[in-house]
Amino acid sequence: MSDIKRFEDQQAAFLPGFICDLTQCCVSTQWGLILSEATKPAQPTYAYQQIAGEIEAQILRGDLKPGDQLPGEAQLASTFGVTRSTLREGLRQLESDGLLHRPSPRRMEVAVPQADQLTSRSGRAMALMKVTFRELWQVTMVTEPLAARLATQHGTEDEINALQATHGALVAAEGQMARTIALDEEYHTQIAEIGRNRVLGLAREPIALLLFRGFEQIAPFAPRFYKRQIEAHSNVIAAIRDRDVDRAEKWARMHIEDFWRGAQIAGLEDKIALVPGSLSSSNPTGEARK
């Protein structure tokens, strides 16, 4: 039995009604869609997940590029051998993942996922894994000093001034817990962005969001924690302005070490780090970005 015949038989067994003949490679430059020949047997999953998986694979391979327009729903449903409602479910999944977007109701295009979509997904995964403050702190001890070093090397005057403005707003927010947390997150995110390393930005943000939101749990046990936070932030900014990478890295490390001491005082070391209902990133106003 050929691989293609086995593929079709397994589709019929697992996914009634979802029989898509992919033996012929269909290339349409007009629509920007390439349907490659299937080489692996189907897995026992829902039809819409297979559709999403096939289109996602083509995007990741580069067969479909950002800005490419997909065919209309009727043509895609016919190609995959499914109903339009099943097709829409698969497209909705890709939209949710940031791989597709609709510039207009009748047009679907390939997109590049935004950073906040990727990091929020990572944050949810870590929450489901019930990661602890200790695990987050161990990684943040590497990412935050590195972010400060890169910011010192690459930050422009305007970017440093914007960072200073965020810090000034944080100083003014004393006693406002929600706003303090939002501004603290914004401060650390700005430093990472100034460093111009997208991989670091994606890697550190969900970790930092979960970790720094422990501030609310630490503050009652460490009254001087807020003042020490302000001192550390001020010294990091000063080092960035002076282009002193070692000093910026040192103060960033001391800041995270100080946070860890607060977590220890509060007895949070091996507690689950998730703050219920608080996974989306925030802006300086305290309102959710998303």
N, C-alpha and C positions, 0 to 999 in steps of 0.2 A: 504494500500500500504506500502511495507517495505521501510525502510530508503534507502536501496541500490537501489531499483527500482526508488524511487523519485530522488535519486542522478543521476542516468543515464538519467532519463527524463529531468531533469533540464540541464544537460550537453548538451543533444541534442538540447534543446531550445536555450540555450545561446551560445553554442560553436559548431556549425555544424562541423561534422567530428572528434570531440574530444570525443570519447566514450571509456572510459578506464574501463574495468571490474576489480575492486579492491576487489571483494568479497573473493578472495583467497589470503592468505598471502604468498607472494613469498619471500623466504629467500635463498640467494645465498652467502655462505661464500667465494666462490671462487672470486666473484666480489665485495664482501663487500657492497652489496646493500640490503636493506630491504624495501619492499613495503607493508606497513601496510594497514589493512582494513579501508576503508573510513567510517567515522562515521558522517560526516557533509555534508549537501547538498552543491552542487557547487554554487559559487557566480557568478553573471554576470560579467565575466572578460575574458581576452584573454587566449587562451589555453596555450601559452608559460608561462604566469604568473602563471597558476595553476601548471604547471610542476615545475617551479622554487620554488613555494611555498611548494609543497609536498617534494621536495628534501631538501629544507632548513629546514623544520620542522624536518625531520629525522636527519639532522646534529645537530640541536639544542637539540634534545632529546638525542643524543648520540648513536642513532642506527647506524649512519654512523660516523666514526671517522677519524681524520686527517690521511692521508696516504692511506685510503681505496680507491681502484680503482673502478670506475663505469664501468658498462658494455659498450660495444660498442654502437655507435649511432643506428645501425640497431636494436639491441635488445631493447634498451630503447624506441625507436620510436614505436616498436611493442607493448611493454608493456603498453605504455600510449595511444596507438591508434591514433597517430598523424603522420604527415609527418616528415621527417628528418629535413627539413628546420624549421618547428615549434619547434622541439626539440632543434635544435641548438640555436634558439633565447632564449629559456629558460636557456640553459647552459651558453650562453654568459652573461645573466643577473647575474647568480651566480658567474661567473668568475669576472665580474665587481665589485661585492660585496666582492670579496676576499674569497668566500667560496669554490670555485673550482679552480684548476689550471692544466695546461698541462705540465708535465715534458717532454713529447714528443708529436709529432703531433697526434699519435694514442692512447694516454693514458690520461685519465682524472681522477684526484684524488681529494679527499676532502682536503681542506686546512684550516688553521687558518688565518683569516683576519689580515693583518698587521695594526699596529696602525694608520699609516698615511691614510690608506683607510677609517678607521672608523671616524677619526677626520675630514678629508676633507668632508665627507658626513654630519657630524654635522655642519661644517662651512657653507656648502651650505644651509642647512636647516635654520640656523640663518640668513643667507643673505636673503633668501626668506621671512622670517618673518620680515625683516627690523628692526632688533634689534638695539637699540641705544647705544651710548657710555656710557650713564648712566647705562643701564642694565648690560653691560659688566663690567664696573668698579665695580659695587656693588658685583658681583660674584668674580672678580679678587682680591678684597680686602680680600677674604677668602682663595682662592686657592694659591696665590703666597706666602704669609707668611707661610702657612702650608708647601708648597714645600720647602721653605728655612729651616724650622725647621727639616723636615725629612732628607734633604740633610746633615745637620749638624750632625745628629745622625748616618747616614749610609754611608756617602761618604768616599771613600778610598783616599789615598794620590795621586795615579795616576789620579783618577777622578777629584780631586781638582786641580791638576796641569793642566789637560786638560781644566777645566773651566777657570783657570787663563790665559791660552793661548788664549782662545776665547776672554776674556776680553782685553788682550793685542792687539789682532787684531782689536777690536772695537776702542780702543784708537787711533790706527794708522790710522783708517778709517775716521777720522774727515774730514768733508766736502764732503764725498762721501755718498749721501743720501741712495741710494739703498743698498749699502754694509753695511751701519750702521744699517738699518732696518733688514737685513738678519742676521747680527751678534747679534743684540739684541734678535731676536727670538731664535737664537741658544743658547745664554746664558741662557735664561729662560727655554728652553727645557732641557738643560743639568742639570740644578738644579732639575727639576722635575724627570728626569731619575735617578739621583744620589739617590733620596729619596726612590727609589724602591717600589713605590706604583703605580701599573698599573692603578688602577681605577682613581686616581688623575690625572695621566698623560693623560688618555683619556678624562677626564672631563674638564681639564683646557686648553688643547692645542688649540682647535678651538676658544675658548673665547680669549685666549691670542693673537693668530694670528690676529684676527680681531681688537682687542683693540690696540696692540702695533703698528699696521700699521697706526694708527692715528698720529704717530710721524711726518710724512711728513707734515701733516696739522697743527701740533702744532708748529713745529720749527720756521716758519716765525714770529710767534707772541711771542715767548719766546726764545730770543737769548741765554739765559744762560741754557736752558733746557738740551742741550747736556752735558755740564760740570756737571750739577747736576746728570744726569744719570750715568756718569762715577764715580762720588763720591759715589753714592749709591751702584753701582755694586762692587766697591772696598771694601766697608765696609761689604757687605754681604759675599764676599769671605773671608775676614779676620776673620769674626765671624765663618764661617764654619771651617776654619783652626784651630781656637781656641776651637772648639767644644762648642761654646757659643750659645745655641739654642735660648735663649731669645733675644740676641743681633741680631742674624741673622733674626729672625722673625720681630723684631722691624724695622730694616733697610729695609727689604722687604716691610713692610707696609708703611713706609715713602716714599719709592720709588713709590709705586702705588698712594699714596696720592698726591705726587708731579706731577705725570702724570695727575691726575685729575685736579689739579690746572691749568696745561697747557691747558687741554681741555676746562676748563671754560674760560680762557683768549681768546682762539681761538673761543669761542662760539659754541663748539661742543656737549655740554651736551646731548641734545635731538636730535642730528642729527643721521641719519642712519650711522652705523659704517662701512659698506662695502666699500672697495676700489675697484672700478670696475676692473674686469679682474685680481684680485689678491687674489685668494682663496687657491692656493696650497702652502704648506709650503716650506721654503727656506733653503739653506745651507750657510755657511759663505762666499762662493765666490760670493753670490748674484744670483746664478743660481738656478732654481727651482729644488727641489728634485725629482719631479715626471716627 
